[in-house]
Amino acid sequence: MSTEVLSRIQFALTVTFHFLFPPMTIGLGMVLIVIQTLRVWTGKPLYLDMARFWTRVFGLIFAMGVATGIPLQFQFGTNWARYARFVGDIFGSPLAIEGIYAFFLEAGFLALLLFGWNRIGPRMHLFSTCMVALGAHFSAVWILVANSWMQTPAGYHLVREVKVDSGGKEFPMSVDLGTEAFTIREVPLPADYVVRSEDVPHVRAVVDNFSEAILNPSTLDRLTHTILACWITGAFLVVAVSAWWLLRGRHVESARASLKIGLVVATIACLLQMKSADSTARGVAQLQPTQLAAFEGLGASRKEAPMGVVGVVGWKRDAEGEIVGVEENAIRIPGLLSILVSGDILHPVQASETEVKGLADLPSDEFLRRRHPGASDAELAKLRPQYWPNVPVVFQTYHLMIGIGTALVGIVLLACVLWWSGKLFSANSRFLRLFLWLLVLTPVLAEIATLAGWYTAEMGRQPWIVYEVLRTTDAASAVVKPSQVLSSIIMFCVVYLLLGSLLFSLLFRMFRKGPTSEAAEAKLPETWQPLSLKSGRQTEGTP
């Protein structure tokens, strides 16, 4: 395999393992705010014990998220050096802001949150919880700003490096001027300039409007959609552990309280996510129609376009084995895709007349002619599939995300009905026990849906690393060898397997132990005590 393919596999591996943790910490941050608020408001020891327990869980997952997130940024320099140079002027600012402001805000107040139980008051502890949650959200904001720019770049222009001799004449960087003295200057390129492979070493993107860059057309939709997914994941983690305690008949009082709080957060987030998903999908239809056509496996443009529910989409090939279209065998709802794209659900008959572009017309002939001047219509038709993502894969990941997301909405609403009827917290009947076991599985489902959505967005952007500007093939490092990337993939697999096993073991031990009262934790275990305490030379509480 090529360096590019192996580098993509490595980044997919590392980002997948890392992305298991931020959604849980962001969602747990919201749950902790609710618990800490109830602690301050009611003064009940129950909420103090719950806050202490879930803060320890938060701290452990946060540490794992930090440890697994660091390699991602280094990979921009090692595996994707050309990309790092091309977008450095744009990508650098959000990543620096995320590190300087969001991470340090989160990490600084996390110290008070973890170690300030007997040193600061409840209100200050609540404030620390809010700051940690805010820092976690800020971190997501700036990462998603950078990632959204890759999907819908804005607020930039391209510049090219040229050699300038003593007479002011400009030469391409490839020209050898011999012993003649020259300087290097960057000259702006036209807005419609097409970046080619040979341009990459000497062309880059430069910010000309920072506000437009960070608030690019997809930022708000993608940010809202991702943050709500994080709330859902963290809330369902609390729901799952609480349901497990109820099934085992342990920590019943804490389980009931935690389950109620988790369900409230999960229900709100799930209902908001339905609106966010609709807005995000319509944004994709307007800004990245090729992606939407790939997500739905839509071959031809049509009105009353159906929306897929489940099925299989494959490539259609000619006699020479070249891709010429897609073949699908799927269950679809007639006209629903056109209605959702139009946004006019109150008038479905008129909305169903909205035309949705298919892959046969995407990208447009105008787009292709700019990149392949002089090509005939027949040649453009053969070139068009080169600009499609992997349709069979993104069709499955997209519908997996939708299917699980819809199921989670149904699960949380059924849980609320059972709560309202007073039956949720009883594990007497077979149905209720099965439903509680289903709740135990919900964080796994939420993680799968979140990762499926992330895969859909990233693979749906292909073959572009910066949408319709820079191809992924041109972004990989030129000097890195496939064997080097392969060895690092093996190393990451081993390390992440060990880290994952350790994390699962520690979390399972914490969940099995459950919340403990403040009195039980007032005295440190002997193995944690300073030597002076063990020998009796110092009394507890003295400096």
C-alpha positions as CSV (number, residue, x, y, z in Angstrom):
1,M,0.0,0.0,0.0
2,S,1.1,3.6,-0.6
3,T,2.2,6.1,2.0
4,E,-1.1,8.0,1.5
5,V,-3.3,4.9,2.2
6,L,-1.3,3.8,5.2
7,S,-1.3,7.4,6.6
8,R,-5.0,7.5,6.2
9,I,-5.4,4.2,8.0
10,Q,-3.1,5.4,10.8
11,F,-5.0,8.6,11.3
12,A,-8.3,6.8,11.2
13,L,-7.0,4.4,13.8
14,T,-5.7,7.0,16.2
15,V,-8.6,9.4,15.8
16,T,-11.1,6.6,16.3
17,F,-9.6,5.6,19.6
18,H,-9.2,9.2,20.7
19,F,-12.8,10.2,19.7
20,L,-14.2,7.6,22.1
21,F,-13.4,9.9,25.0
22,P,-14.2,13.6,24.2
23,P,-17.9,12.9,23.7
24,M,-18.1,11.2,27.1
25,T,-16.2,14.1,28.9
26,I,-18.3,16.8,27.2
27,G,-21.5,15.0,28.0
28,L,-20.4,14.1,31.6
29,G,-19.5,17.8,32.1
30,M,-23.2,18.7,31.5
31,V,-24.4,16.0,33.9
32,L,-21.9,17.1,36.6
33,I,-23.2,20.7,36.4
34,V,-26.7,19.4,37.1
35,I,-25.5,17.2,40.0
36,Q,-23.4,20.0,41.5
37,T,-26.3,22.4,41.2
38,L,-28.6,20.0,43.0
39,R,-25.9,19.6,45.7
40,V,-25.7,23.3,46.3
41,W,-29.5,23.8,46.0
42,T,-30.6,20.9,48.3
43,G,-27.5,20.3,50.4
44,K,-28.2,16.6,50.4
45,P,-25.2,14.3,50.9
46,L,-26.6,12.0,48.2
47,Y,-25.6,14.6,45.5
48,L,-22.2,15.1,47.1
49,D,-21.5,11.4,46.8
50,M,-22.8,11.3,43.2
51,A,-20.6,14.4,42.3
52,R,-17.5,12.8,43.8
53,F,-18.1,9.5,42.0
54,W,-18.8,11.0,38.5
55,T,-16.0,13.5,38.9
56,R,-13.5,10.6,39.3
57,V,-15.0,9.0,36.2
58,F,-14.7,12.3,34.3
59,G,-11.0,12.7,35.4
60,L,-10.0,9.2,34.3
61,I,-11.7,9.6,30.8
62,F,-10.3,13.1,30.5
63,A,-6.7,11.9,31.1
64,M,-7.2,9.2,28.4
65,G,-8.5,11.7,26.0
66,V,-5.5,14.0,26.5
67,A,-3.0,11.2,26.1
68,T,-4.6,9.9,22.9
69,G,-5.2,13.4,21.4
70,I,-1.5,14.4,21.4
71,P,-0.4,12.0,18.6
72,L,-3.0,13.4,16.2
73,Q,-1.4,16.8,16.0
74,F,2.0,15.3,15.5
75,Q,0.8,13.4,12.6
76,F,0.1,16.6,10.7
77,G,3.8,17.2,10.7
78,T,5.0,13.6,10.2
79,N,2.5,12.0,7.8
80,W,0.8,15.1,6.3
81,A,3.6,17.6,6.0
82,R,2.3,19.0,2.7
83,Y,-1.1,19.5,4.1
84,A,0.3,21.2,7.2
85,R,2.2,23.6,5.1
86,F,-0.7,24.3,2.8
87,V,-3.2,25.1,5.6
88,G,-0.8,26.1,8.3
89,D,-1.8,29.8,8.2
90,I,-5.5,28.8,8.8
91,F,-5.2,25.6,10.8
92,G,-2.6,26.9,13.2
93,S,-4.8,29.6,14.8
94,P,-7.8,27.4,15.9
95,L,-5.4,24.7,17.2
96,A,-3.4,27.2,19.1
97,I,-6.5,28.8,20.6
98,E,-7.8,25.4,21.6
99,G,-4.5,24.6,23.4
100,I,-4.0,27.9,25.0
101,Y,-7.5,28.8,26.1
102,A,-9.7,25.8,26.1
103,F,-7.3,23.1,27.3
104,F,-5.7,25.2,30.0
105,L,-9.1,26.4,31.2
106,E,-10.3,22.8,31.4
107,A,-7.1,21.5,33.0
108,G,-6.7,24.3,35.5
109,F,-10.1,24.1,37.0
110,L,-10.0,20.3,36.8
111,A,-7.5,20.4,39.6
112,L,-10.0,22.2,41.9
113,L,-12.7,19.8,40.8
114,L,-10.7,16.7,41.6
115,F,-8.8,17.8,44.7
116,G,-10.8,20.6,46.1
117,W,-13.6,18.7,47.9
118,N,-12.4,19.6,51.4
119,R,-10.6,22.8,50.5
120,I,-13.2,25.0,48.7
121,G,-16.9,25.6,49.2
122,P,-19.7,24.0,47.3
123,R,-20.4,27.1,45.2
124,M,-16.8,27.4,44.2
125,H,-16.8,23.7,43.4
126,L,-19.9,24.3,41.2
127,F,-18.1,27.1,39.5
128,S,-15.1,24.9,38.9
129,T,-17.4,22.3,37.4
130,C,-18.9,24.9,35.0
131,M,-15.4,26.0,33.9
132,V,-14.3,22.5,33.2
133,A,-17.4,21.8,31.2
134,L,-16.9,25.1,29.4
135,G,-13.3,24.3,28.6
136,A,-14.4,20.9,27.2
137,H,-16.9,22.6,25.0
138,F,-14.4,25.3,23.9
139,S,-12.0,22.6,22.9
140,A,-14.6,21.0,20.7
141,V,-15.5,24.4,19.2
142,W,-12.0,25.1,17.9
143,I,-11.3,21.6,16.7
144,L,-14.6,21.7,14.8
145,V,-13.9,25.2,13.4
146,A,-10.7,23.8,11.8
147,N,-12.4,20.6,10.6
148,S,-15.4,22.6,9.2
149,W,-13.0,24.8,7.2
150,M,-11.8,21.6,5.5
151,Q,-15.4,20.9,4.5
152,T,-16.4,24.4,3.4
153,P,-13.3,26.6,3.1
154,A,-13.9,30.3,3.3
155,G,-12.1,33.6,4.3
156,Y,-8.8,32.7,2.5
157,H,-6.9,33.2,-0.8
158,L,-4.1,31.2,-2.4
159,V,-0.6,32.5,-2.8
160,R,2.4,31.1,-4.8
161,E,6.1,31.4,-4.0
162,V,8.2,32.8,-6.8
163,K,11.8,33.8,-7.2
164,V,12.5,37.4,-7.9
165,D,15.8,38.5,-9.4
166,S,17.6,41.8,-8.8
167,G,15.6,43.4,-11.7
168,G,12.2,42.5,-10.2
169,K,11.4,39.8,-12.7
170,E,9.5,36.8,-11.3
171,F,10.4,33.2,-12.0
172,P,8.8,29.9,-10.9
173,M,10.5,28.1,-8.0
174,S,11.4,25.3,-10.3
175,V,13.7,27.6,-12.4
176,D,17.4,27.4,-11.6
177,L,18.8,31.0,-11.6
178,G,22.4,29.7,-11.1
179,T,24.6,32.1,-9.1
180,E,22.3,35.0,-9.7
181,A,21.0,36.5,-6.4
182,F,17.2,36.3,-5.9
183,T,14.6,36.7,-3.2
184,I,11.4,34.7,-2.6
185,R,8.1,36.4,-2.7
186,E,4.5,35.2,-2.4
187,V,2.1,36.4,-5.0
188,P,-1.7,36.1,-4.8
189,L,-3.5,33.7,-7.2
190,P,-6.9,34.1,-8.8
191,A,-9.9,33.1,-6.8
192,D,-10.8,30.3,-9.3
193,Y,-7.2,28.9,-9.4
194,V,-7.0,25.1,-9.6
195,V,-4.3,23.6,-7.4
196,R,-2.4,20.9,-9.2
197,S,0.0,18.3,-7.7
198,E,3.1,20.2,-8.9
199,D,1.8,23.4,-7.2
200,V,1.6,21.9,-3.7
201,P,5.2,22.6,-2.6
202,H,5.0,26.3,-3.4
203,V,1.2,27.2,-3.0
204,R,-0.6,27.6,0.2
205,A,-3.8,29.1,1.7
206,V,-3.6,32.4,3.5
207,V,-6.3,33.9,5.8
208,D,-7.7,37.2,4.6
209,N,-10.8,37.2,6.8
210,F,-10.5,35.3,10.1
211,S,-14.2,35.7,11.0
212,E,-15.2,34.2,7.7
213,A,-12.7,31.4,8.1
214,I,-13.9,30.3,11.6
215,L,-17.6,31.0,10.8
216,N,-17.4,29.2,7.5
217,P,-20.8,28.0,6.0
218,S,-20.8,24.7,7.8
219,T,-19.3,25.6,11.2
220,L,-22.5,26.3,13.2
221,D,-24.4,23.2,11.9
222,R,-21.5,20.8,12.4
223,L,-20.7,22.3,15.8
224,T,-24.3,22.0,17.1
225,H,-24.6,18.5,15.7
226,T,-21.4,17.3,17.3
227,I,-21.9,18.9,20.7
228,L,-25.4,17.4,21.0
229,A,-24.0,14.0,20.1
230,C,-21.5,14.4,22.9
231,W,-24.3,15.3,25.4
232,I,-26.2,12.2,24.3
233,T,-23.1,10.0,24.7
234,G,-22.2,11.3,28.2
235,A,-25.8,11.2,29.4
236,F,-26.3,7.7,28.3
237,L,-23.1,6.6,30.1
238,V,-24.7,7.8,33.3
239,V,-28.0,6.1,32.3
240,A,-26.2,2.8,31.6
241,V,-24.3,2.7,34.8
242,S,-27.4,3.6,36.8
243,A,-29.4,0.9,35.1
244,W,-26.7,-1.7,35.8
245,W,-26.8,-0.8,39.5
246,L,-30.6,-1.2,39.5
247,L,-30.3,-4.6,37.9
248,R,-27.8,-5.6,40.6
249,G,-29.8,-4.1,43.4
250,R,-26.8,-1.9,44.5
251,H,-26.5,1.8,45.2
252,V,-30.3,2.0,44.5
253,E,-30.7,5.6,45.8
254,S,-27.8,6.9,43.7
255,A,-28.9,4.8,40.8
256,R,-32.4,6.3,40.8
257,A,-31.1,9.9,41.1
258,S,-28.4,9.4,38.4
259,L,-30.8,7.7,36.1
260,K,-33.3,10.6,36.3
261,I,-30.6,13.2,35.7
262,G,-29.1,11.2,32.8
263,L,-32.5,10.8,31.2
264,V,-33.3,14.5,31.4
265,V,-30.1,15.4,29.7
266,A,-30.4,12.6,27.1
267,T,-34.0,13.5,26.3
268,I,-33.3,17.2,25.8
269,A,-30.2,16.4,23.7
270,C,-32.0,13.8,21.5
271,L,-34.9,16.0,20.7
272,L,-32.6,18.9,19.8
273,Q,-30.5,16.6,17.8
274,M,-33.5,15.8,15.5
275,K,-33.7,19.5,14.5
276,S,-29.9,19.8,14.2
277,A,-29.7,16.7,12.0
278,D,-32.3,18.2,9.6
279,S,-30.4,21.5,9.4
280,T,-27.0,19.8,8.9
281,A,-28.3,17.5,6.1
282,R,-29.9,20.5,4.3
283,G,-26.6,22.3,4.6
284,V,-24.8,19.4,3.0
285,A,-27.4,19.4,0.2
286,Q,-26.7,23.1,-0.5
287,L,-22.9,23.2,0.0
288,Q,-21.7,19.7,-0.8
289,P,-24.3,18.1,-3.1
290,T,-21.9,15.3,-4.1
291,Q,-21.7,14.2,-0.5
292,L,-25.5,14.0,-0.1
293,A,-25.8,12.0,-3.4
294,A,-23.2,9.6,-2.1
295,F,-24.8,9.3,1.3
296,E,-28.1,8.3,-0.3
297,G,-26.5,6.3,-3.2
298,L,-28.5,8.5,-5.6
299,G,-27.3,7.8,-9.1
300,A,-29.5,10.1,-11.2
301,S,-30.9,13.6,-10.5
302,R,-34.6,13.4,-9.9
303,K,-37.7,15.0,-8.3
304,E,-39.6,13.1,-5.6
305,A,-36.2,11.6,-4.6
306,P,-36.6,8.7,-2.2
307,M,-34.7,8.4,1.1
308,G,-32.9,5.2,1.9
309,V,-33.7,3.3,5.1
310,V,-31.6,0.1,4.7
311,G,-29.9,-1.7,1.9
312,V,-26.8,-2.1,-0.1
313,V,-25.2,0.2,-2.7
314,G,-22.4,-1.0,-5.0
315,W,-20.3,0.2,-7.9
316,K,-21.6,-0.2,-11.4
317,R,-18.6,-0.9,-13.8
318,D,-18.2,-1.1,-17.5
319,A,-16.5,-3.9,-19.5
320,E,-13.1,-2.5,-18.7
321,G,-13.8,-2.5,-14.9
322,E,-14.0,1.3,-14.7
323,I,-16.6,2.8,-12.4
324,V,-19.5,4.4,-14.3
325,G,-22.2,4.7,-11.7
326,V,-23.8,3.0,-8.7
327,E,-26.2,0.0,-8.3
328,E,-28.5,-0.1,-5.3
329,N,-30.8,-2.5,-3.7
330,A,-32.3,-0.6,-0.8
331,I,-35.6,0.0,0.9
332,R,-36.6,3.6,0.4
333,I,-39.3,6.0,1.4
334,P,-40.6,7.7,-1.8
335,G,-40.2,11.5,-2.0
336,L,-38.9,11.9,1.5
337,L,-35.4,13.0,0.5
338,S,-36.8,15.8,-1.7
339,I,-39.1,16.9,1.1
340,L,-36.3,17.0,3.7
341,V,-34.0,18.9,1.3
342,S,-36.7,21.5,0.6
343,G,-37.2,22.0,4.3
344,D,-41.0,22.5,3.7
345,I,-42.4,19.6,5.6
346,L,-45.8,21.4,6.0
347,H,-46.4,21.2,2.3
348,P,-45.1,17.7,1.4
349,V,-46.7,17.5,-2.1
350,Q,-45.1,20.7,-3.3
351,A,-41.8,19.9,-1.4
352,S,-41.5,16.5,-3.1
353,E,-41.1,18.4,-6.4
354,T,-37.7,19.6,-5.2
355,E,-35.0,18.2,-7.5
356,V,-32.0,16.4,-5.8
357,K,-28.9,16.1,-7.8
358,G,-27.5,12.7,-8.5
359,L,-24.0,11.4,-8.9
360,A,-24.4,11.3,-12.7
361,D,-24.4,15.1,-12.7
362,L,-21.9,15.7,-9.9
363,P,-19.5,17.3,-9.9
364,S,-20.8,19.7,-12.6
365,D,-19.4,19.8,-16.1
366,E,-18.1,23.4,-15.4
367,F,-16.2,22.1,-12.3
368,L,-14.6,19.3,-14.4
369,R,-13.7,21.5,-17.4
370,R,-11.7,23.8,-15.1
371,R,-9.6,20.9,-14.1
372,H,-9.6,19.1,-17.4
373,P,-9.7,21.8,-20.1
374,G,-10.4,20.5,-23.6
375,A,-12.0,17.3,-22.5
376,S,-15.1,16.1,-24.4
377,D,-18.4,15.4,-22.8
378,A,-17.7,11.6,-23.0
379,E,-14.3,12.1,-21.4
380,L,-15.9,14.2,-18.6
381,A,-18.3,11.4,-17.9
382,K,-15.5,9.0,-17.5
383,L,-13.5,11.4,-15.3
384,R,-16.5,12.2,-13.0
385,P,-16.3,9.1,-10.8
386,Q,-12.8,10.1,-9.8
387,Y,-14.4,12.9,-7.8
388,W,-16.9,10.7,-5.9
389,P,-16.3,9.4,-2.4
390,N,-16.5,5.7,-1.6
391,V,-20.3,5.5,-2.1
392,P,-20.8,1.9,-0.9
393,V,-19.1,2.7,2.5
394,V,-20.5,6.1,3.2
395,F,-24.1,4.9,2.4
396,Q,-23.7,2.3,5.2
397,T,-22.1,4.7,7.7
398,Y,-24.6,7.4,7.1
399,H,-27.6,5.1,7.5
400,L,-26.1,3.4,10.5
401,M,-25.8,6.8,12.2
402,I,-29.4,7.7,11.3
403,G,-30.7,4.2,12.4
404,I,-29.0,4.2,15.7
405,G,-29.9,7.8,16.4
406,T,-33.5,7.2,15.7
407,A,-33.4,4.1,18.0
408,L,-31.9,6.1,20.8
409,V,-34.7,8.7,20.5
410,G,-37.3,5.9,20.8
411,I,-35.4,4.4,23.8
412,V,-35.2,7.6,25.7
413,L,-38.8,8.5,25.1
414,L,-39.9,5.0,26.2
415,A,-37.8,5.4,29.3
416,C,-39.5,8.7,30.1
417,V,-42.9,7.1,29.7
418,L,-41.9,4.3,32.1
419,W,-40.5,6.9,34.5
420,W,-43.7,8.9,34.4
421,S,-45.7,5.7,35.1
422,G,-43.5,4.8,38.0
423,K,-42.3,1.5,36.6
424,L,-38.8,2.4,35.4
425,F,-37.0,1.8,38.6
426,S,-38.5,-1.6,39.2
427,A,-36.7,-4.7,37.9
428,N,-39.5,-7.1,38.8
429,S,-40.9,-7.9,35.4
430,R,-39.0,-9.6,32.6
431,F,-39.8,-6.7,30.2
432,L,-38.4,-4.1,32.6
433,R,-35.2,-6.1,33.2
434,L,-34.7,-6.4,29.5
435,F,-35.3,-2.7,29.0
436,L,-32.8,-1.9,31.8
437,W,-30.3,-4.1,30.0
438,L,-31.0,-2.2,26.8
439,L,-30.3,1.0,28.7
440,V,-26.9,-0.5,29.7
441,L,-26.0,-0.8,26.0
442,T,-27.0,2.8,25.1
443,P,-23.6,4.4,25.5
444,V,-22.1,1.8,23.1
445,L,-24.8,2.6,20.6
446,A,-24.2,6.3,21.1
447,E,-20.5,5.9,20.5
448,I,-21.1,3.8,17.3
449,A,-23.5,6.4,16.0
450,T,-21.0,9.3,16.7
451,L,-18.2,7.5,15.1
452,A,-20.3,6.5,12.1
453,G,-21.3,10.2,11.7
454,W,-17.6,11.2,11.8
455,Y,-16.6,8.6,9.3
456,T,-19.4,9.7,7.0
457,A,-18.3,13.3,7.1
458,E,-14.6,12.6,6.6
459,M,-14.9,9.9,3.9
460,G,-17.7,11.8,2.3
461,R,-15.3,14.7,1.6
462,Q,-12.9,12.4,-0.4
463,P,-11.1,12.7,-2.6
464,W,-10.5,16.1,-1.1
465,I,-8.7,16.9,2.1
466,V,-9.8,20.5,1.7
467,Y,-13.0,20.3,-0.2
468,E,-12.6,21.1,-3.9
469,V,-9.2,22.8,-3.2
470,L,-6.6,20.2,-2.2
471,R,-6.7,16.5,-3.0
472,T,-5.8,14.0,-0.3
473,T,-3.3,12.4,-2.6
474,D,-1.3,15.7,-2.8
475,A,-1.4,16.2,1.0
476,A,0.7,13.3,2.2
477,S,4.4,13.7,3.2
478,A,6.8,13.2,0.4
479,V,9.7,11.6,2.3
480,V,7.9,9.2,4.6
481,K,8.1,5.6,3.5
482,P,5.3,3.0,3.7
483,S,7.3,0.7,5.9
484,Q,7.7,3.6,8.4
485,V,4.0,4.2,8.6
486,L,3.2,0.5,8.8
487,S,5.5,0.1,11.8
488,S,4.0,3.0,13.6
489,I,0.5,1.6,12.9
490,I,1.5,-1.7,14.6
491,M,3.0,0.3,17.5
492,F,-0.2,2.3,18.0
493,C,-2.3,-0.9,17.9
494,V,-0.2,-2.4,20.7
495,V,-0.2,0.7,22.8
496,Y,-3.9,1.5,22.4
497,L,-4.8,-2.1,23.1
498,L,-2.9,-1.8,26.4
499,L,-4.4,1.6,27.2
500,G,-7.9,0.5,26.3
501,S,-7.6,-2.6,28.5
502,L,-6.3,-0.5,31.4
503,L,-9.1,2.0,31.1
504,F,-11.8,-0.6,30.8
505,S,-10.4,-2.4,33.9
506,L,-10.3,0.8,36.0
507,L,-13.8,2.0,34.9
508,F,-15.3,-1.4,35.6
509,R,-13.7,-1.4,39.1
510,M,-15.1,2.1,39.7
511,F,-18.6,1.2,38.5
512,R,-18.7,-1.9,40.5
513,K,-17.6,-0.1,43.7
514,G,-20.1,2.8,43.0
515,P,-20.5,6.0,45.0
516,T,-19.2,6.1,48.6
517,S,-20.1,8.5,51.3
518,E,-17.8,11.4,52.2
519,A,-17.2,9.9,55.6
520,A,-15.9,6.7,54.1
521,E,-13.4,8.7,52.1
522,A,-12.3,11.2,54.8
523,K,-9.3,9.0,55.8
524,L,-6.8,8.1,53.1
525,P,-6.0,4.5,52.5
526,E,-2.8,3.5,54.3
527,T,-0.9,2.9,51.1
528,W,-1.7,6.5,50.1
529,Q,-0.6,8.1,53.4
530,P,2.7,10.0,53.7
531,L,5.4,8.2,55.5
532,S,5.2,10.7,58.4
533,L,1.6,9.7,59.0
534,K,2.4,6.0,58.9
535,S,5.2,6.4,61.5
536,G,3.1,8.6,63.7
537,R,5.5,11.6,63.5
538,Q,2.8,13.9,62.1
539,T,-0.9,14.2,62.8
540,E,-3.4,14.5,60.0
541,G,-4.2,18.1,59.1
542,T,-0.9,19.6,60.1
543,P,1.3,21.1,57.4
